[in-house]
Amino acid sequence: MITVTVNGAPAELAEGSTVADLVAERSGGHDRVAVARNGDVVPRSTWPTTPLTAGDVVEVLAPTAGG
């Protein structure tokens, strides 16, 4: 297990988890999210091949409607 920070909270993930794994587990069914890892946007096309490592800081952001 590794510990990363997701949206400001510590999270335990399996060793070898990718950004795609995290989004599938935590996106709440939203397929329209953006992800930043350690301050850098992760393009959706690279989610399956972008590994998460202990200490990473990840933001998973869903768009919101409104004015």
Distance bins in CASP14 RR format, pairs under 12 A and 6 or more apart:
PFRMAT RR
TARGET T0000
AUTHOR 0000-0000-0000
RMODE 2
METHOD distances of the structure
MODEL  1
1 10 0 0 0 0 0 1 0 0 0 0 0
1 11 0 0 0 0 0 1 0 0 0 0 0
1 12 1 0 1 0 0 0 0 0 0 0 0
1 13 1 0 0 1 0 0 0 0 0 0 0
1 14 1 0 0 1 0 0 0 0 0 0 0
1 15 1 0 0 1 0 0 0 0 0 0 0
1 16 0 0 0 0 0 1 0 0 0 0 0
1 17 0 0 0 0 1 0 0 0 0 0 0
1 52 0 0 0 0 0 1 0 0 0 0 0
1 54 0 0 0 0 1 0 0 0 0 0 0
2 10 0 0 0 0 0 1 0 0 0 0 0
2 11 0 0 0 0 1 0 0 0 0 0 0
2 12 1 0 0 1 0 0 0 0 0 0 0
2 13 1 0 1 0 0 0 0 0 0 0 0
2 14 1 0 0 1 0 0 0 0 0 0 0
2 15 1 0 1 0 0 0 0 0 0 0 0
2 16 1 0 0 1 0 0 0 0 0 0 0
2 17 1 0 0 1 0 0 0 0 0 0 0
2 18 0 0 0 0 0 1 0 0 0 0 0
2 21 0 0 0 0 0 1 0 0 0 0 0
2 22 0 0 0 0 0 1 0 0 0 0 0
2 51 0 0 0 0 1 0 0 0 0 0 0
2 52 1 0 0 1 0 0 0 0 0 0 0
2 53 1 0 0 1 0 0 0 0 0 0 0
2 54 1 0 1 0 0 0 0 0 0 0 0
2 55 1 0 0 1 0 0 0 0 0 0 0
2 56 0 0 0 0 1 0 0 0 0 0 0
2 58 0 0 0 0 0 1 0 0 0 0 0
3 9 0 0 0 0 0 1 0 0 0 0 0
3 10 1 0 1 0 0 0 0 0 0 0 0
3 11 1 0 0 1 0 0 0 0 0 0 0
3 12 1 0 1 0 0 0 0 0 0 0 0
3 13 1 0 0 1 0 0 0 0 0 0 0
3 14 0 0 0 0 0 1 0 0 0 0 0
3 15 0 0 0 0 0 1 0 0 0 0 0
3 17 0 0 0 0 0 1 0 0 0 0 0
3 52 0 0 0 0 0 1 0 0 0 0 0
3 53 0 0 0 0 0 1 0 0 0 0 0
3 54 1 0 1 0 0 0 0 0 0 0 0
3 55 1 0 0 1 0 0 0 0 0 0 0
3 56 0 0 0 0 1 0 0 0 0 0 0
3 57 0 0 0 0 0 1 0 0 0 0 0
3 58 0 0 0 0 0 1 0 0 0 0 0
4 10 1 0 0 1 0 0 0 0 0 0 0
4 11 1 0 1 0 0 0 0 0 0 0 0
4 12 0 0 0 0 1 0 0 0 0 0 0
4 13 1 0 0 1 0 0 0 0 0 0 0
4 14 0 0 0 0 0 1 0 0 0 0 0
4 15 0 0 0 0 0 1 0 0 0 0 0
4 16 0 0 0 0 0 1 0 0 0 0 0
4 17 0 0 0 0 1 0 0 0 0 0 0
4 18 0 0 0 0 0 1 0 0 0 0 0
4 19 0 0 0 0 0 1 0 0 0 0 0
4 21 0 0 0 0 0 1 0 0 0 0 0
4 22 1 0 0 1 0 0 0 0 0 0 0
4 25 0 0 0 0 0 1 0 0 0 0 0
4 26 0 0 0 0 0 1 0 0 0 0 0
4 35 0 0 0 0 0 1 0 0 0 0 0
4 37 0 0 0 0 1 0 0 0 0 0 0
4 38 0 0 0 0 1 0 0 0 0 0 0
4 51 0 0 0 0 0 1 0 0 0 0 0
4 52 1 0 1 0 0 0 0 0 0 0 0
4 53 1 0 0 1 0 0 0 0 0 0 0
4 54 1 0 0 1 0 0 0 0 0 0 0
4 55 1 0 1 0 0 0 0 0 0 0 0
4 56 1 0 1 0 0 0 0 0 0 0 0
4 57 1 0 0 1 0 0 0 0 0 0 0
4 58 1 0 1 0 0 0 0 0 0 0 0
4 59 0 0 0 0 0 1 0 0 0 0 0
4 60 0 0 0 0 0 1 0 0 0 0 0
5 11 1 0 0 1 0 0 0 0 0 0 0
5 12 0 0 0 0 0 1 0 0 0 0 0
5 13 0 0 0 0 0 1 0 0 0 0 0
5 22 0 0 0 0 0 1 0 0 0 0 0
5 36 0 0 0 0 0 1 0 0 0 0 0
5 37 0 0 0 0 0 1 0 0 0 0 0
5 38 0 0 0 0 1 0 0 0 0 0 0
5 39 0 0 0 0 0 1 0 0 0 0 0
5 52 0 0 0 0 0 1 0 0 0 0 0
5 53 0 0 0 0 0 1 0 0 0 0 0
5 54 0 0 0 0 0 1 0 0 0 0 0
5 55 1 0 0 1 0 0 0 0 0 0 0
5 56 1 0 0 1 0 0 0 0 0 0 0
5 57 1 0 1 0 0 0 0 0 0 0 0
5 58 1 0 0 1 0 0 0 0 0 0 0
5 59 0 0 0 0 1 0 0 0 0 0 0
5 60 0 0 0 0 0 1 0 0 0 0 0
6 12 0 0 0 0 0 1 0 0 0 0 0
6 13 0 0 0 0 1 0 0 0 0 0 0
6 17 0 0 0 0 0 1 0 0 0 0 0
6 19 0 0 0 0 0 1 0 0 0 0 0
6 21 0 0 0 0 0 1 0 0 0 0 0
6 22 1 0 0 1 0 0 0 0 0 0 0
6 23 0 0 0 0 0 1 0 0 0 0 0
6 25 0 0 0 0 1 0 0 0 0 0 0
6 26 1 0 0 1 0 0 0 0 0 0 0
6 27 0 0 0 0 0 1 0 0 0 0 0
6 33 0 0 0 0 0 1 0 0 0 0 0
6 35 0 0 0 0 1 0 0 0 0 0 0
6 36 0 0 0 0 0 1 0 0 0 0 0
6 37 0 0 0 0 0 1 0 0 0 0 0
6 52 0 0 0 0 1 0 0 0 0 0 0
6 55 0 0 0 0 0 1 0 0 0 0 0
6 56 0 0 0 0 1 0 0 0 0 0 0
6 57 0 0 0 0 1 0 0 0 0 0 0
6 58 1 0 1 0 0 0 0 0 0 0 0
6 59 1 0 0 1 0 0 0 0 0 0 0
6 60 1 0 0 1 0 0 0 0 0 0 0
6 61 0 0 0 0 0 1 0 0 0 0 0
7 22 0 0 0 0 0 1 0 0 0 0 0
7 26 0 0 0 0 1 0 0 0 0 0 0
7 27 0 0 0 0 0 1 0 0 0 0 0
7 33 0 0 0 0 0 1 0 0 0 0 0
7 35 0 0 0 0 0 1 0 0 0 0 0
7 36 0 0 0 0 0 1 0 0 0 0 0
7 57 0 0 0 0 1 0 0 0 0 0 0
7 58 1 0 0 1 0 0 0 0 0 0 0
7 59 1 0 1 0 0 0 0 0 0 0 0
7 60 1 0 0 1 0 0 0 0 0 0 0
7 61 0 0 0 0 1 0 0 0 0 0 0
7 62 0 0 0 0 0 1 0 0 0 0 0
8 36 0 0 0 0 0 1 0 0 0 0 0
8 56 0 0 0 0 0 1 0 0 0 0 0
8 57 1 0 0 1 0 0 0 0 0 0 0
8 58 0 0 0 0 1 0 0 0 0 0 0
8 59 0 0 0 0 1 0 0 0 0 0 0
8 60 0 0 0 0 0 1 0 0 0 0 0
9 26 0 0 0 0 0 1 0 0 0 0 0
9 57 0 0 0 0 0 1 0 0 0 0 0
9 58 0 0 0 0 0 1 0 0 0 0 0
9 59 0 0 0 0 0 1 0 0 0 0 0
9 60 0 0 0 0 0 1 0 0 0 0 0
10 54 0 0 0 0 0 1 0 0 0 0 0
10 55 0 0 0 0 1 0 0 0 0 0 0
10 56 0 0 0 0 0 1 0 0 0 0 0
10 57 0 0 0 0 0 1 0 0 0 0 0
10 58 0 0 0 0 0 1 0 0 0 0 0
11 17 0 0 0 0 1 0 0 0 0 0 0
11 21 0 0 0 0 0 1 0 0 0 0 0
11 22 0 0 0 0 1 0 0 0 0 0 0
11 25 0 0 0 0 1 0 0 0 0 0 0
11 26 1 0 0 1 0 0 0 0 0 0 0
11 52 0 0 0 0 1 0 0 0 0 0 0
11 54 0 0 0 0 0 1 0 0 0 0 0
11 55 0 0 0 0 0 1 0 0 0 0 0
11 56 0 0 0 0 1 0 0 0 0 0 0
11 57 0 0 0 0 0 1 0 0 0 0 0
11 58 0 0 0 0 1 0 0 0 0 0 0
11 60 0 0 0 0 0 1 0 0 0 0 0
12 22 0 0 0 0 0 1 0 0 0 0 0
12 25 0 0 0 0 0 1 0 0 0 0 0
12 52 0 0 0 0 0 1 0 0 0 0 0
12 54 0 0 0 0 0 1 0 0 0 0 0
12 55 0 0 0 0 0 1 0 0 0 0 0
13 19 0 0 0 0 0 1 0 0 0 0 0
13 21 1 0 0 1 0 0 0 0 0 0 0
13 22 1 0 0 1 0 0 0 0 0 0 0
13 23 0 0 0 0 0 1 0 0 0 0 0
13 24 0 0 0 0 0 1 0 0 0 0 0
13 25 0 0 0 0 1 0 0 0 0 0 0
13 26 0 0 0 0 1 0 0 0 0 0 0
13 51 0 0 0 0 0 1 0 0 0 0 0
13 52 1 0 0 1 0 0 0 0 0 0 0
13 53 0 0 0 0 1 0 0 0 0 0 0
13 54 0 0 0 0 1 0 0 0 0 0 0
13 55 0 0 0 0 0 1 0 0 0 0 0
13 56 0 0 0 0 1 0 0 0 0 0 0
13 58 0 0 0 0 1 0 0 0 0 0 0
14 21 1 0 0 1 0 0 0 0 0 0 0
14 22 0 0 0 0 0 1 0 0 0 0 0
14 25 0 0 0 0 1 0 0 0 0 0 0
14 51 0 0 0 0 0 1 0 0 0 0 0
14 52 0 0 0 0 1 0 0 0 0 0 0
14 54 0 0 0 0 0 1 0 0 0 0 0
15 21 0 0 0 0 0 1 0 0 0 0 0
15 51 0 0 0 0 1 0 0 0 0 0 0
15 52 0 0 0 0 1 0 0 0 0 0 0
15 53 0 0 0 0 1 0 0 0 0 0 0
15 54 0 0 0 0 1 0 0 0 0 0 0
16 22 0 0 0 0 0 1 0 0 0 0 0
16 48 0 0 0 0 0 1 0 0 0 0 0
16 49 0 0 0 0 0 1 0 0 0 0 0
16 50 0 0 0 0 0 1 0 0 0 0 0
16 51 1 0 1 0 0 0 0 0 0 0 0
16 52 1 0 0 1 0 0 0 0 0 0 0
16 53 0 0 0 0 1 0 0 0 0 0 0
16 54 0 0 0 0 0 1 0 0 0 0 0
16 56 0 0 0 0 0 1 0 0 0 0 0
17 23 0 0 0 0 0 1 0 0 0 0 0
17 24 0 0 0 0 0 1 0 0 0 0 0
17 25 0 0 0 0 1 0 0 0 0 0 0
17 26 0 0 0 0 0 1 0 0 0 0 0
17 37 0 0 0 0 0 1 0 0 0 0 0
17 47 0 0 0 0 0 1 0 0 0 0 0
17 48 0 0 0 0 0 1 0 0 0 0 0
17 50 0 0 0 0 0 1 0 0 0 0 0
17 51 1 0 0 1 0 0 0 0 0 0 0
17 52 1 0 1 0 0 0 0 0 0 0 0
17 53 0 0 0 0 1 0 0 0 0 0 0
17 54 0 0 0 0 0 1 0 0 0 0 0
17 56 0 0 0 0 1 0 0 0 0 0 0
17 58 0 0 0 0 0 1 0 0 0 0 0
18 24 0 0 0 0 1 0 0 0 0 0 0
18 25 0 0 0 0 0 1 0 0 0 0 0
18 35 0 0 0 0 0 1 0 0 0 0 0
18 37 0 0 0 0 0 1 0 0 0 0 0
18 42 0 0 0 0 1 0 0 0 0 0 0
18 46 0 0 0 0 1 0 0 0 0 0 0
18 47 1 0 0 1 0 0 0 0 0 0 0
18 48 1 0 1 0 0 0 0 0 0 0 0
18 49 1 0 0 1 0 0 0 0 0 0 0
18 50 1 0 1 0 0 0 0 0 0 0 0
18 51 1 0 1 0 0 0 0 0 0 0 0
18 52 1 0 0 1 0 0 0 0 0 0 0
18 53 0 0 0 0 0 1 0 0 0 0 0
18 56 0 0 0 0 0 1 0 0 0 0 0
18 58 0 0 0 0 0 1 0 0 0 0 0
19 25 0 0 0 0 0 1 0 0 0 0 0
19 26 0 0 0 0 0 1 0 0 0 0 0
19 27 0 0 0 0 0 1 0 0 0 0 0
19 33 0 0 0 0 0 1 0 0 0 0 0
19 34 0 0 0 0 0 1 0 0 0 0 0
19 35 1 0 1 0 0 0 0 0 0 0 0
19 36 0 0 0 0 1 0 0 0 0 0 0
19 37 1 0 0 1 0 0 0 0 0 0 0
19 38 0 0 0 0 0 1 0 0 0 0 0
19 40 0 0 0 0 0 1 0 0 0 0 0
19 41 0 0 0 0 0 1 0 0 0 0 0
19 42 1 0 1 0 0 0 0 0 0 0 0
19 43 0 0 0 0 1 0 0 0 0 0 0
19 44 0 0 0 0 1 0 0 0 0 0 0
19 45 0 0 0 0 0 1 0 0 0 0 0
19 46 1 0 0 1 0 0 0 0 0 0 0
19 47 1 0 1 0 0 0 0 0 0 0 0
19 48 1 0 0 1 0 0 0 0 0 0 0
19 49 0 0 0 0 1 0 0 0 0 0 0
19 50 1 0 1 0 0 0 0 0 0 0 0
19 51 0 0 0 0 1 0 0 0 0 0 0
19 52 1 0 0 1 0 0 0 0 0 0 0
19 53 0 0 0 0 0 1 0 0 0 0 0
19 56 0 0 0 0 1 0 0 0 0 0 0
19 58 1 0 0 1 0 0 0 0 0 0 0
19 59 0 0 0 0 0 1 0 0 0 0 0
19 60 0 0 0 0 1 0 0 0 0 0 0
20 26 0 0 0 0 0 1 0 0 0 0 0
20 27 0 0 0 0 0 1 0 0 0 0 0
20 31 0 0 0 0 0 1 0 0 0 0 0
20 33 0 0 0 0 0 1 0 0 0 0 0
20 35 0 0 0 0 1 0 0 0 0 0 0
20 42 0 0 0 0 1 0 0 0 0 0 0
20 43 0 0 0 0 0 1 0 0 0 0 0
20 44 0 0 0 0 1 0 0 0 0 0 0
20 45 0 0 0 0 0 1 0 0 0 0 0
20 46 0 0 0 0 1 0 0 0 0 0 0
20 47 1 1 0 0 0 0 0 0 0 0 0
20 48 1 0 1 0 0 0 0 0 0 0 0
20 49 0 0 0 0 1 0 0 0 0 0 0
20 50 1 0 0 1 0 0 0 0 0 0 0
20 51 0 0 0 0 0 1 0 0 0 0 0
20 52 0 0 0 0 0 1 0 0 0 0 0
20 60 0 0 0 0 0 1 0 0 0 0 0
21 27 0 0 0 0 0 1 0 0 0 0 0
21 35 0 0 0 0 0 1 0 0 0 0 0
21 47 0 0 0 0 1 0 0 0 0 0 0
21 48 0 0 0 0 1 0 0 0 0 0 0
21 49 0 0 0 0 0 1 0 0 0 0 0
21 50 0 0 0 0 1 0 0 0 0 0 0
21 51 0 0 0 0 1 0 0 0 0 0 0
21 52 1 0 0 1 0 0 0 0 0 0 0
21 58 0 0 0 0 0 1 0 0 0 0 0
21 60 0 0 0 0 0 1 0 0 0 0 0
22 28 0 0 0 0 0 1 0 0 0 0 0
22 33 0 0 0 0 0 1 0 0 0 0 0
22 35 1 0 0 1 0 0 0 0 0 0 0
22 36 0 0 0 0 0 1 0 0 0 0 0
22 37 0 0 0 0 1 0 0 0 0 0 0
22 42 0 0 0 0 0 1 0 0 0 0 0
22 47 0 0 0 0 1 0 0 0 0 0 0
22 48 0 0 0 0 0 1 0 0 0 0 0
22 50 0 0 0 0 1 0 0 0 0 0 0
22 51 0 0 0 0 0 1 0 0 0 0 0
22 52 1 0 0 1 0 0 0 0 0 0 0
22 56 0 0 0 0 1 0 0 0 0 0 0
22 58 1 0 0 1 0 0 0 0 0 0 0
22 59 0 0 0 0 0 1 0 0 0 0 0
22 60 1 0 0 1 0 0 0 0 0 0 0
23 29 0 0 0 0 1 0 0 0 0 0 0
23 30 0 0 0 0 1 0 0 0 0 0 0
23 31 0 0 0 0 1 0 0 0 0 0 0
23 32 0 0 0 0 0 1 0 0 0 0 0
23 33 1 0 0 1 0 0 0 0 0 0 0
23 34 0 0 0 0 1 0 0 0 0 0 0
23 35 1 0 0 1 0 0 0 0 0 0 0
23 37 0 0 0 0 0 1 0 0 0 0 0
23 42 0 0 0 0 1 0 0 0 0 0 0
23 44 0 0 0 0 1 0 0 0 0 0 0
23 47 1 0 0 1 0 0 0 0 0 0 0
23 48 0 0 0 0 0 1 0 0 0 0 0
23 50 0 0 0 0 0 1 0 0 0 0 0
23 52 0 0 0 0 0 1 0 0 0 0 0
23 58 0 0 0 0 1 0 0 0 0 0 0
23 59 0 0 0 0 0 1 0 0 0 0 0
23 60 1 0 0 1 0 0 0 0 0 0 0
23 61 0 0 0 0 0 1 0 0 0 0 0
23 62 0 0 0 0 0 1 0 0 0 0 0
24 30 0 0 0 0 0 1 0 0 0 0 0
24 31 0 0 0 0 1 0 0 0 0 0 0
24 33 0 0 0 0 0 1 0 0 0 0 0
24 35 0 0 0 0 0 1 0 0 0 0 0
24 47 0 0 0 0 1 0 0 0 0 0 0
24 48 0 0 0 0 0 1 0 0 0 0 0
24 60 0 0 0 0 0 1 0 0 0 0 0
25 52 0 0 0 0 0 1 0 0 0 0 0
25 58 0 0 0 0 0 1 0 0 0 0 0
25 60 0 0 0 0 0 1 0 0 0 0 0
26 33 0 0 0 0 1 0 0 0 0 0 0
26 35 0 0 0 0 0 1 0 0 0 0 0
26 52 0 0 0 0 0 1 0 0 0 0 0
26 58 0 0 0 0 1 0 0 0 0 0 0
26 59 0 0 0 0 0 1 0 0 0 0 0
26 60 1 0 0 1 0 0 0 0 0 0 0
26 61 0 0 0 0 0 1 0 0 0 0 0
26 62 0 0 0 0 0 1 0 0 0 0 0
27 33 1 0 1 0 0 0 0 0 0 0 0
27 34 0 0 0 0 0 1 0 0 0 0 0
27 35 0 0 0 0 1 0 0 0 0 0 0
27 44 0 0 0 0 0 1 0 0 0 0 0
27 47 0 0 0 0 0 1 0 0 0 0 0
27 58 0 0 0 0 0 1 0 0 0 0 0
27 60 1 0 0 1 0 0 0 0 0 0 0
27 61 0 0 0 0 0 1 0 0 0 0 0
27 62 1 0 0 1 0 0 0 0 0 0 0
28 60 0 0 0 0 1 0 0 0 0 0 0
28 62 0 0 0 0 1 0 0 0 0 0 0
29 60 0 0 0 0 0 1 0 0 0 0 0
29 62 0 0 0 0 1 0 0 0 0 0 0
30 60 0 0 0 0 1 0 0 0 0 0 0
30 61 0 0 0 0 1 0 0 0 0 0 0
30 62 1 0 1 0 0 0 0 0 0 0 0
30 63 0 0 0 0 1 0 0 0 0 0 0
30 64 0 0 0 0 0 1 0 0 0 0 0
31 44 0 0 0 0 1 0 0 0 0 0 0
31 47 0 0 0 0 0 1 0 0 0 0 0
31 62 0 0 0 0 1 0 0 0 0 0 0
31 63 0 0 0 0 0 1 0 0 0 0 0
32 44 0 0 0 0 1 0 0 0 0 0 0
32 60 0 0 0 0 0 1 0 0 0 0 0
32 61 0 0 0 0 1 0 0 0 0 0 0
32 62 1 0 0 1 0 0 0 0 0 0 0
32 63 1 0 0 1 0 0 0 0 0 0 0
32 64 0 0 0 0 0 1 0 0 0 0 0
32 65 0 0 0 0 0 1 0 0 0 0 0
33 41 0 0 0 0 0 1 0 0 0 0 0
33 42 0 0 0 0 0 1 0 0 0 0 0
33 44 0 0 0 0 1 0 0 0 0 0 0
33 47 0 0 0 0 0 1 0 0 0 0 0
33 58 0 0 0 0 0 1 0 0 0 0 0
33 59 0 0 0 0 1 0 0 0 0 0 0
33 60 1 0 1 0 0 0 0 0 0 0 0
33 61 1 0 0 1 0 0 0 0 0 0 0
33 62 1 0 1 0 0 0 0 0 0 0 0
33 63 0 0 0 0 1 0 0 0 0 0 0
33 64 0 0 0 0 0 1 0 0 0 0 0
34 40 0 0 0 0 0 1 0 0 0 0 0
34 41 1 0 0 1 0 0 0 0 0 0 0
34 42 0 0 0 0 1 0 0 0 0 0 0
34 43 0 0 0 0 1 0 0 0 0 0 0
34 44 0 0 0 0 1 0 0 0 0 0 0
34 47 0 0 0 0 0 1 0 0 0 0 0
34 58 0 0 0 0 0 1 0 0 0 0 0
34 59 0 0 0 0 1 0 0 0 0 0 0
34 60 1 0 0 1 0 0 0 0 0 0 0
34 61 1 0 1 0 0 0 0 0 0 0 0
34 62 0 0 0 0 1 0 0 0 0 0 0
34 63 1 0 0 1 0 0 0 0 0 0 0
34 64 0 0 0 0 0 1 0 0 0 0 0
35 41 1 0 0 1 0 0 0 0 0 0 0
35 42 1 0 1 0 0 0 0 0 0 0 0
35 43 0 0 0 0 1 0 0 0 0 0 0
35 44 0 0 0 0 1 0 0 0 0 0 0
35 45 0 0 0 0 0 1 0 0 0 0 0
35 46 0 0 0 0 1 0 0 0 0 0 0
35 47 1 0 0 1 0 0 0 0 0 0 0
35 50 0 0 0 0 1 0 0 0 0 0 0
35 52 0 0 0 0 0 1 0 0 0 0 0
35 56 0 0 0 0 0 1 0 0 0 0 0
35 57 0 0 0 0 0 1 0 0 0 0 0
35 58 1 0 0 1 0 0 0 0 0 0 0
35 59 1 0 0 1 0 0 0 0 0 0 0
35 60 1 0 1 0 0 0 0 0 0 0 0
35 61 1 0 0 1 0 0 0 0 0 0 0
35 62 0 0 0 0 0 1 0 0 0 0 0
36 42 1 0 0 1 0 0 0 0 0 0 0
36 43 0 0 0 0 0 1 0 0 0 0 0
36 50 0 0 0 0 0 1 0 0 0 0 0
36 56 0 0 0 0 0 1 0 0 0 0 0
36 57 0 0 0 0 1 0 0 0 0 0 0
36 58 1 0 0 1 0 0 0 0 0 0 0
36 59 1 0 1 0 0 0 0 0 0 0 0
36 60 0 0 0 0 1 0 0 0 0 0 0
36 61 1 0 0 1 0 0 0 0 0 0 0
37 43 0 0 0 0 0 1 0 0 0 0 0
37 46 0 0 0 0 0 1 0 0 0 0 0
37 47 0 0 0 0 1 0 0 0 0 0 0
37 50 1 0 0 1 0 0 0 0 0 0 0
37 51 0 0 0 0 1 0 0 0 0 0 0
37 52 1 0 0 1 0 0 0 0 0 0 0
37 53 0 0 0 0 1 0 0 0 0 0 0
37 55 0 0 0 0 0 1 0 0 0 0 0
37 56 1 0 1 0 0 0 0 0 0 0 0
37 57 1 0 0 1 0 0 0 0 0 0 0
37 58 1 0 1 0 0 0 0 0 0 0 0
37 59 0 0 0 0 1 0 0 0 0 0 0
37 60 0 0 0 0 1 0 0 0 0 0 0
38 50 0 0 0 0 0 1 0 0 0 0 0
38 52 0 0 0 0 0 1 0 0 0 0 0
38 53 0 0 0 0 1 0 0 0 0 0 0
38 55 0 0 0 0 1 0 0 0 0 0 0
38 56 1 0 1 0 0 0 0 0 0 0 0
38 57 1 0 1 0 0 0 0 0 0 0 0
38 58 1 0 0 1 0 0 0 0 0 0 0
38 59 0 0 0 0 1 0 0 0 0 0 0
39 56 0 0 0 0 1 0 0 0 0 0 0
39 57 1 0 0 1 0 0 0 0 0 0 0
39 58 0 0 0 0 1 0 0 0 0 0 0
39 59 1 0 0 1 0 0 0 0 0 0 0
39 61 0 0 0 0 0 1 0 0 0 0 0
40 46 0 0 0 0 0 1 0 0 0 0 0
40 50 0 0 0 0 0 1 0 0 0 0 0
40 56 0 0 0 0 0 1 0 0 0 0 0
40 57 0 0 0 0 0 1 0 0 0 0 0
40 58 0 0 0 0 0 1 0 0 0 0 0
40 59 0 0 0 0 0 1 0 0 0 0 0
41 47 0 0 0 0 0 1 0 0 0 0 0
41 50 0 0 0 0 0 1 0 0 0 0 0
41 58 0 0 0 0 0 1 0 0 0 0 0
41 59 0 0 0 0 1 0 0 0 0 0 0
41 60 0 0 0 0 0 1 0 0 0 0 0
41 61 0 0 0 0 1 0 0 0 0 0 0
42 48 0 0 0 0 0 1 0 0 0 0 0
42 49 0 0 0 0 0 1 0 0 0 0 0
42 50 1 0 1 0 0 0 0 0 0 0 0
42 51 0 0 0 0 0 1 0 0 0 0 0
42 52 0 0 0 0 0 1 0 0 0 0 0
42 56 0 0 0 0 0 1 0 0 0 0 0
42 58 0 0 0 0 1 0 0 0 0 0 0
42 59 0 0 0 0 1 0 0 0 0 0 0
42 60 0 0 0 0 0 1 0 0 0 0 0
42 61 0 0 0 0 0 1 0 0 0 0 0
43 49 0 0 0 0 0 1 0 0 0 0 0
43 50 0 0 0 0 1 0 0 0 0 0 0
44 50 0 0 0 0 0 1 0 0 0 0 0
47 58 0 0 0 0 0 1 0 0 0 0 0
47 60 0 0 0 0 0 1 0 0 0 0 0
50 56 0 0 0 0 1 0 0 0 0 0 0
50 58 0 0 0 0 0 1 0 0 0 0 0
51 58 0 0 0 0 0 1 0 0 0 0 0
52 58 1 0 0 1 0 0 0 0 0 0 0
52 60 0 0 0 0 0 1 0 0 0 0 0
END
